[in-house]
Amino acid sequence: MTELEKKQSRAPVPSGWDYAPAPEARDIVRIEERYGHFVGGEWLEPRETYTTIAPASEEPLAEVGQATPEEVRSAIQAARDAFQNGWSALPGSERAKYLFRIARILQERSREFAVLESLNGGKPIKESRDVDLPLAAAHFFYYAGWADKLEYAFPNRRPKPIGVAGQIIPWNFPLLMLAWKIAPALAAGNTVVLKPAETTPLTALLFCDVVRQAELPPGVVNIVTGDGRTGVEIVKGDVDKIAFTGSTEVGKAIQRELAGTGKRLTLELGGKAANIVFDDCALDQAVEGIVNGIYFNQGHVCCAGSRLFVQESIYEDVVKKLKRRMKTLRVGDPLDKNTDVGAINSRQQLEKIKELVAAGEQEGAEIYQPPCKLPEKGYWFVPTVFTNVAQSYRIAQEEIFGPVLSVLTFRTPDEAVEKANNTPYGLSAGIWTEKGSRILWMAERLRAGVIWANTFNRFDPASPFGGYKESGFGREGGRHGLEPYLEFE
């Protein structure tokens, strides 16, 4: 017994709780060396190509087609032929079957898609796995349910599809944005030509295999890849509607191009969301919401809570807790299951973030970045918070689209509303308080399309999403998301 006690006394005592690497295996994904364009149910050999990379390592992943005007026109024609030759006349109950198939296949292949999404986009695998993929599948399930109920969705009106939809999506949520666009368009009886972002085309190209597996009729979904030139050709092409998610500058250019053409248009653009914290909130819960609101997906979120408004009486407590929480964020390999903040999507975006952060320091804001060792290769930026920020500073006015938070203060609810609305954007906002009456009072006065109460960055297929002012117009999700893809007799 004495000998046993001696052995136990020599056992090492843990000095700390350190994370061990927990990488997700890449072998579930097979990436082709070269990708063409998916047109009319077939792969077209591209005339021009470019290289897409992994932003975490700058490793080349594949050669991807740069669509020419002729290739875009052929995709639009394939979509037009499919629309006129059966898809638009197909009963809603039959269209729903295809959407259900797509949803189920996405669920079955979710790990494959999640790994590819993190590899090509830089976002942490736990976000791709637990947020992007479940929501993408849920959108197809949701709109499959609406496909045969359009006359009930819009009573006393006779809905019918509009035709061919041109869809241009961003690089921050490639597969989820694809689902937001394609699911309602197909449910309404339209066909689509979709262009993924130049830097993140691989999950959209893998989705073409889901289309094949679901036996969707040829030409109903067409995917062409390329940079902004490809998007221009889609906008100018013979389509009946454009759905665009991206920057406000490009959205304005598209709106100017389509003015007077009669083409439908929905825009989901930039944001500079206010996250408003009152002194009666659950403080620790609010701090988690603040972190989720700005550092989720490296801040590459159009509705990110990039402006934090804290009531003066709790300002010091909030900042102290926030800085302590930031020290626990793990920045690194997107395929590591422990990673909280992954890689910045591209060198161009990293330079933009650095430029705006430097502007914040020059204007007099106080910067805090937790101790953090960044990988040597790839595009990385340390989670950052600015205090002593004035409303006139660029970091409080311009969309940074990175892991950078500006903290401001307020005294009264009226002042909070006035400061929160002092922005050209109007996409989203957050309110943290235990008073339901205050939530409703604030929500009525905030000029934002989506307002979260005691949470942030929560999405549901049944809930419409969209903005006001320079954040665009139109809604995606819910019954509202069907209307832009329908015309009524």
MARTITI-158233 format. One record per residue (C-alpha): residue in three letters; x, y, z. Coordinates in steps of 0.02 Angstrom, whole numbers, plus 50000, padded with zeros to 5 digits. Each point is the difference from the previous one (the first is absolute). Last residue first. Layout:
// residues N
alaXYZ
...
***
This chain:
// residues 489
glu474265187646837
phe501474999750119
glu501864998949969
leu501134989150102
tyr501864998850043
pro500035016050105
glu498514993250099
leu500804983850060
gly501165007850129
his498545008450088
arg499304982950044
gly501534997450108
gly501785003149945
glu500725013849893
arg499285017550000
gly500065014649879
phe501015015950015
gly501815005050027
ser501135003750148
glu500195017849935
lys498305004850072
tyr499054985050069
gly500424981850026
gly499654981749972
phe499564983650085
pro498314991450009
ser499734986850136
ala499404982749949
pro501744994149950
asp500665004450174
phe501505010450047
arg500795005650164
asn501465012049985
phe499695008250168
thr499084996450163
asn499145009850138
ala498825007949872
trp500464999149816
ile499445013049874
val499954996849812
gly499585013349870
ala500755014650095
arg499415017750031
leu499844998850189
arg498445008650065
glu498744985650017
ala501384988250057
met500455011750142
trp498245001050072
leu499754981349977
ile501614995850091
arg499615012950135
ser498314992050032
gly500824982950015
lys501155006150138
glu501474988250034
thr501155009849884
trp501204996549856
ile499475006749830
gly500814995249834
ala499945008349829
ser499884995349816
leu500045006149819
gly499815018850004
tyr501525008549927
pro500365018549971
thr500365001750186
asn499375010950143
asn498564988250041
ala500964992350146
lys500475017150066
glu498225006550003
val499304983850069
ala501294999450140
glu499685018350042
asp498144996750017
pro500354984750108
thr501005010950120
arg501845001350050
phe501024994149850
thr501744992949969
leu501094994749854
val501044984349968
ser500674996149826
leu500304981649958
val501204992749871
pro499984981849942
gly499775004449815
phe498725007249880
ile500595017850033
glu498355008649955
glu500285018650015
gln499265011650130
ala500694995550172
ile501724994749934
arg500025015949895
tyr499885010750156
ser498565012550006
gln499064990550135
ala501475002050118
val500904984650067
asn500824999850171
thr500104981049988
phe500534989249852
val499934981050004
thr501034987949895
pro500024981549962
val501734996849924
phe500094999449811
trp500564985849887
tyr500304996449816
gly501064984649965
lys501744994650052
glu500915004150162
pro498564995050114
leu499495013450127
lys500555000250181
cys498735009650104
pro500085011150152
pro498335009250002
gln499775015449889
tyr499465016550074
ile499965016649906
glu499625017250071
ala499215011649872
gly500955015849952
glu499695003049816
gln501674992049957
glu499544984050093
gly498344998649909
ala500845003449832
ala501244985950033
val498524988450034
leu499215005749836
glu501564996249898
lys500314983250085
ile498234994349963
lys500155005249817
glu501674991149984
leu499254984150071
gln498575000949876
gln501205001049852
arg501074985950069
ser498474988850004
asn498744991450115
ile500745004650168
ala500444983850089
gly499104992250147
val499375006350167
asp499344987650129
thr501134985149963
asn499774984650111
lys499354988849858
asp501595003149900
leu499575001449814
pro500045019050006
asp501814999550063
gly500285014750116
val499305012750120
arg499394993850170
leu498955012250099
thr500374999050187
lys500825017150012
met498445007649921
arg498984994850152
arg501115010250117
lys499895014949883
leu498104998649997
lys499864998350189
lys501025016050027
val499085009449862
val498314995150072
asp500475004650179
glu500715016949947
tyr498465004649898
ile498714994750129
ser499355017350053
glu500355007449828
gln498764989049906
val500984990449868
phe499845002349812
leu501014987349902
arg500245003749815
ser500594984949898
gly498494989250038
ala500224989849841
cys498525000849878
cys501074998949842
val501074986450079
his501854997649968
gly500375004350182
gln501234985650009
asn498544987849972
phe499295004550172
tyr501135013450076
ile498735014349998
gly498314993850061
asn500634984250083
val501175010350110
ile498635012650041
gly498764986050035
glu501234991750118
val500215016850087
ala498115001850011
gln499814983150085
asp501325005250127
leu499085016450032
ala498214993950015
cys499285017049954
asp499425013650120
asp501365012549951
phe499505000149817
val501064992949858
ile499685005449819
asn500804990549855
ala499935012249854
ala500254992649827
lys501115007649868
gly499324991449845
gly500354995949820
leu498854993849862
glu498524988649971
leu499275005749834
thr498444993949911
leu499655004249818
arg498644996249873
lys500385004449819
gly498925013549921
thr501495007549908
gly499755017950061
ala501364999450131
leu500934983549986
glu501755007349979
arg499755013250135
gln499394986650122
ile501504989149959
ala501215014450033
lys499145003750166
gly500174981950052
val501845000149952
glu500335014750117
thr498914992650139
ser501044984250005
gly499294982649981
thr498394990249979
phe499155001349831
ala498374993149932
ile499695004849819
lys498354996449913
asp499324996649826
val501634995049917
asp500595003649822
gly501745005850048
lys500635016850063
val500014994550182
ile500724982949954
glu501375008149895
val500455011950141
gly500134985550122
thr501234991249885
arg501065015849993
gly499985000850190
asp501034984150014
gly499664982549935
thr498894984950018
val498444994049910
ile498664989350082
asn498404994449914
val498504993250093
val498414995649904
gly501034996549844
pro499904981150006
pro498564993050105
leu500484997050183
glu500554982150023
ala500355002550187
gln501744992749973
arg500335011849854
val499465015150103
val501064993650145
asp501464998649879
cys499735018149951
phe500105004150186
leu501844995349989
leu500225014949882
ala499105011350124
thr501114993050138
leu501565003949897
pro499675017949943
thr500715009750148
thr501225013549939
glu499055005349843
ala498335000550089
pro498674988049936
lys499055003849839
leu498254992749982
val498934997849846
val498264994950056
thr498354992249946
asn498335005550070
gly498534989950067
ala499695008850165
ala500844986050098
leu501495001349883
ala500275018550036
pro499664997850186
ala501374986550016
ile501305007649882
lys500365016550086
trp500024996250187
ala500814983149961
leu501415008249902
met500215012550142
leu500224985350120
leu501264991749885
pro501135015249979
phe499815008450171
asn501365013749999
trp500454999349815
pro498515009049925
ile498574994549884
ile499415005249827
gln498344993149937
gly499235002149828
ala498214993950003
val499164993149843
gly498105000449989
ile498745009750104
pro499094985550081
lys498115000950026
pro498935006150143
arg498125002549983
arg499445011750137
asn498534998350119
pro501144991950130
phe501895001749984
ala500784986050105
tyr498444989649972
glu500175001149811
leu501844995850019
lys499654983950094
asp500804986749888
ala501775007050011
trp499835006450179
gly500584984050088
ala501484998149883
tyr500415017850051
tyr500304994650180
phe500954984149960
phe501155009649882
his500295013450131
ala500314986950134
ala501384992049896
ala500935016549990
leu499685003550185
pro500724983150055
leu501525002549887
asp500445017850048
val499764999150188
asp500694984550087
arg501214993049870
ser500565016149917
glu500115008650170
lys500924985450083
ile501164999249849
pro500625017650031
lys499865011749848
gly501425001049875
gly498955000049842
asn500754986149892
leu500474987950139
ser498585004750116
glu498694997549865
leu500844984149939
val499974992450175
ala498185005050025
phe499474993149831
glu500754982850033
arg499304999850176
ser498265004549937
arg499904986549868
glu498474991350071
gln499215016550054
leu500325007949831
ile499274984549918
arg498425001750106
ala499765018249954
ile500294996649815
arg498734985950003
phe498715010950089
leu500265013449867
tyr499734987249861
lys498424993550082
ala499345017750022
arg500085002849812
glu498824985349981
ser498755006850127
gly500095016949916
pro499384992549837
leu501245001749855
ala499515013749879
ser501515011050040
trp501174985049985
gly499314993449836
asn500815006649844
gln499865018950025
phe501005000750162
ala501274987149941
asp500275009649837
arg500235016450093
ala501264992250120
ala500994992849856
gln499945017049914
ile500665008650157
ala501434987450010
ser500415002349815
arg500025018950024
val501214998350145
glu501164989149895
glu499965012749857
pro500405014450118
thr501524990450065
ala499984990550165
gln501624998850098
gly500064981350034
val500854993150155
glu501724992450023
ala500094991550168
leu500645000550180
pro501555011050000
glu500695001250178
glu499975017650073
ser500014991550171
ala498455006550090
pro499325008549843
ala499864983249907
ile500175004449816
thr499025002149838
thr501025000949840
tyr499365008149840
thr499294993149838
glu499565005149822
arg499144990349860
pro499074989150124
glu499524982049956
leu498124998850024
trp499334987950130
glu498254993749966
gly498275002250076
gly499565014349884
val501525010050055
phe501214995950142
his501575010049959
gly501744992650003
tyr501064993750142
arg501824994550002
glu501084989850119
glu498464992250079
ile499805000850188
arg499514984050089
val499405003550176
ile499894986550134
asp501904999750005
arg500105016950087
ala499934993250177
glu499435012450133
pro501435005750110
ala499924998750190
pro501625007550063
ala500154998650190
tyr499265014150103
asp500865004850161
trp499184999350172
gly501365004850122
ser501324993750121
pro499324982350004
val500674990750153
pro501224986349957
ala499814983650098
arg501424997950126
ser498815000150151
gln499044985449925
lys501564989249998
lys500385004050183
glu498214995850050
leu500154983249913
glu501614996150095
thr499145004150165
met498574988349956
***
